[in-house]
Amino acid sequence: MIQQLLNDDELIDHLVYLHGRWEDEKEYEDFKDYSDSIEKNVSQYGTFITACHSPVFGFMIKMDGITQCVSLKFEGGYVKLIARGRKL
């Protein structure tokens, strides 16, 4: 299930949009609004977010018995979601 989340182009596009907006507006807007939007888009995978982090624009989820730290990775003009996790 985590691979489906990581390969969801619509989710990636949405996160890239939020990331860009956050970079422009972080002095004026509450990150909670971004966190709520991320949670809404990730919940379709049957998981829930345990934390969102603005400095790395990532989030922690629990899925398939593993806690995953999911974040955007920009490299060579491309962007992808990466996950690092540990079994519970």
Backbone bond lengths (Angstrom), bond angles and torsions (degrees), N, CA, C in turn:
res aa  C-N    CA-C-N  psi(-1)  N-CA   C-N-CA  omega(-1)  CA-C   N-CA-C  phi
1 M - - - 1.448 - - 1.533 111.57 -
2 I 1.347 117.51 -35.28 1.462 120.01 -179.48 1.528 110.72 -63.14
3 Q 1.333 117.74 -34.36 1.469 120.01 179.52 1.526 111.27 -64.77
4 Q 1.325 117.38 -36.77 1.464 120.14 177.37 1.526 110.26 -62.70
5 L 1.318 116.84 -42.75 1.452 121.12 178.33 1.526 109.90 -62.48
6 L 1.322 117.61 -46.54 1.462 121.94 -176.65 1.521 112.72 -66.95
7 N 1.333 117.35 -24.36 1.463 121.48 -177.03 1.528 113.41 -103.37
8 D 1.313 118.14 9.08 1.459 122.41 -178.82 1.534 109.62 -79.38
9 D 1.327 116.70 102.49 1.464 121.31 -176.69 1.522 112.58 -61.15
10 E 1.325 117.65 -37.08 1.468 120.19 178.59 1.527 111.17 -64.97
11 L 1.330 116.44 -41.25 1.464 120.51 177.64 1.526 109.78 -64.52
12 I 1.315 117.23 -44.95 1.471 120.92 179.21 1.526 110.13 -59.96
13 D 1.337 117.08 -46.49 1.466 120.27 178.97 1.528 111.07 -58.70
14 H 1.332 116.15 -42.14 1.466 120.41 179.88 1.528 110.73 -64.20
15 L 1.330 116.58 -43.08 1.465 119.96 -179.97 1.522 111.68 -66.76
16 V 1.328 117.12 -37.65 1.463 120.37 177.13 1.531 109.74 -63.62
17 Y 1.335 116.60 -42.58 1.468 120.88 176.42 1.531 110.49 -59.09
18 L 1.340 116.12 -48.68 1.467 119.68 -179.60 1.525 111.22 -62.45
19 H 1.320 116.41 -41.04 1.466 120.95 179.62 1.530 110.46 -59.90
20 G 1.331 117.11 -47.86 1.460 120.61 179.48 1.515 112.46 -62.27
21 R 1.318 115.09 -42.12 1.462 119.16 179.09 1.525 110.40 -65.25
22 W 1.331 116.82 -42.75 1.461 120.82 179.02 1.527 110.55 -60.11
23 E 1.322 117.07 -42.34 1.462 120.01 179.61 1.528 110.72 -60.36
24 D 1.322 117.32 -35.27 1.463 121.28 179.62 1.525 113.54 -80.21
25 E 1.331 117.42 -30.06 1.470 121.26 -169.49 1.520 115.36 -116.90
26 K 1.326 119.06 5.32 1.467 119.91 -171.43 1.530 114.18 -61.22
27 E 1.317 117.23 -22.04 1.464 119.01 177.63 1.526 112.05 -76.75
28 Y 1.333 116.50 -16.59 1.459 120.22 -172.55 1.526 114.65 -117.28
29 E 1.332 117.29 -20.99 1.466 120.11 -173.69 1.526 111.19 -114.66
30 D 1.316 115.35 154.73 1.459 123.52 178.99 1.535 109.36 -84.69
31 F 1.320 117.08 129.23 1.466 120.34 -179.34 1.526 111.57 -63.31
32 K 1.320 117.50 -21.34 1.474 120.75 178.76 1.526 111.20 -56.87
33 D 1.322 118.02 -36.67 1.470 120.54 177.78 1.525 110.93 -62.15
34 Y 1.311 116.73 -38.03 1.460 121.28 178.33 1.529 110.12 -71.11
35 S 1.311 115.36 -41.16 1.458 121.25 178.42 1.526 110.93 -59.79
36 D 1.321 116.90 -42.98 1.470 121.24 178.96 1.530 110.69 -61.83
37 S 1.312 116.96 -42.27 1.459 121.40 179.49 1.526 111.44 -65.52
38 I 1.318 116.59 -41.72 1.471 120.82 177.81 1.524 109.72 -62.52
39 E 1.330 116.68 -47.13 1.463 121.13 -179.48 1.527 111.40 -58.93
40 K 1.316 116.83 -43.24 1.466 121.15 179.41 1.530 111.17 -59.85
41 N 1.323 117.17 -41.22 1.456 121.50 -177.44 1.525 113.08 -77.50
42 V 1.311 117.92 -26.85 1.466 121.55 -178.82 1.527 111.70 -86.98
43 S 1.322 117.70 -24.41 1.463 121.38 -175.15 1.528 113.27 -61.52
44 Q 1.325 117.93 -22.55 1.465 120.76 178.85 1.533 112.58 -62.19
45 Y 1.312 117.54 -14.23 1.463 121.57 -179.59 1.520 112.44 -94.38
46 G 1.312 117.19 10.90 1.452 120.70 176.98 1.512 113.01 71.48
47 T 1.290 116.60 30.72 1.454 121.51 -179.84 1.521 108.88 -128.65
48 F 1.300 115.98 172.29 1.453 118.79 174.69 1.519 108.86 -136.75
49 I 1.312 114.56 150.69 1.458 121.50 -178.81 1.523 108.54 -86.06
50 T 1.323 115.99 132.69 1.457 120.10 177.14 1.523 111.61 -97.21
51 A 1.343 117.24 -21.37 1.467 121.42 177.74 1.520 109.75 -166.18
52 C 1.322 116.13 150.14 1.462 122.84 172.05 1.523 107.45 -122.23
53 H 1.318 115.03 144.57 1.462 120.28 -176.50 1.520 110.19 -127.00
54 S 1.319 116.84 120.21 1.456 119.97 -178.10 1.524 114.21 -74.59
55 P 1.337 121.18 -35.42 1.471 117.99 -177.03 1.536 113.48 -60.09
56 V 1.318 117.50 -38.52 1.467 120.40 179.84 1.519 111.48 -103.96
57 F 1.321 116.34 0.69 1.451 123.70 -175.89 1.536 110.17 47.26
58 G 1.322 114.58 56.38 1.447 121.45 179.68 1.507 110.84 -132.26
59 F 1.335 115.33 -179.66 1.452 120.03 -179.18 1.514 110.32 -151.41
60 M 1.322 115.48 155.41 1.461 123.25 177.27 1.517 107.85 -103.52
61 I 1.327 115.46 134.21 1.460 120.55 176.95 1.517 109.42 -131.77
62 K 1.321 115.50 159.16 1.463 122.14 170.38 1.512 106.71 -111.51
63 M 1.334 116.03 123.65 1.456 120.82 -177.97 1.528 108.66 -153.06
64 D 1.315 116.21 133.75 1.458 121.64 176.47 1.532 113.01 53.46
65 G 1.333 116.92 37.78 1.455 120.98 177.78 1.513 114.65 74.63
66 I 1.315 116.84 13.32 1.463 121.13 -178.05 1.525 108.63 -129.44
67 T 1.315 116.09 136.44 1.451 120.64 170.92 1.519 107.03 -86.56
68 Q 1.315 116.22 124.89 1.461 122.10 -176.86 1.523 110.17 -116.12
69 C 1.317 116.79 137.22 1.456 122.52 169.07 1.520 105.83 -100.89
70 V 1.326 117.21 114.07 1.457 123.23 -176.00 1.526 108.39 -110.12
71 S 1.334 115.99 132.93 1.460 119.71 179.05 1.523 110.65 -150.05
72 L 1.314 115.03 163.27 1.460 121.36 176.30 1.521 108.84 -80.05
73 K 1.325 116.06 143.30 1.459 120.95 174.33 1.521 107.32 -128.51
74 F 1.327 115.08 120.25 1.458 121.53 178.95 1.519 107.89 -100.77
75 E 1.352 116.71 125.19 1.458 119.27 176.55 1.521 110.59 -154.84
76 G 1.309 115.49 133.64 1.454 121.08 176.15 1.519 115.23 54.61
77 G 1.310 118.46 36.63 1.451 121.21 179.76 1.517 114.17 80.92
78 Y 1.320 117.52 2.81 1.460 122.37 178.88 1.523 109.23 -117.01
79 V 1.299 114.75 160.61 1.460 119.97 175.85 1.527 108.00 -133.53
80 K 1.322 115.75 143.91 1.460 120.59 176.46 1.518 108.67 -146.89
81 L 1.310 115.08 162.56 1.459 121.05 172.90 1.516 107.80 -92.54
82 I 1.303 116.13 136.48 1.460 120.59 174.89 1.523 108.28 -122.27
83 A 1.325 115.71 154.75 1.466 120.90 179.23 1.518 109.26 -135.07
84 R 1.294 113.73 137.66 1.459 120.78 172.04 1.520 105.29 -124.32
85 G 1.313 116.91 132.31 1.452 118.02 -174.74 1.500 113.85 -142.07
86 R 1.325 113.68 173.49 1.465 121.02 175.44 1.519 108.58 -146.74
87 K 1.314 115.86 143.52 1.464 119.96 178.70 1.512 110.09 -70.12
88 L 1.326 114.17 145.44 1.468 119.84 179.44 1.510 110.35 -84.22
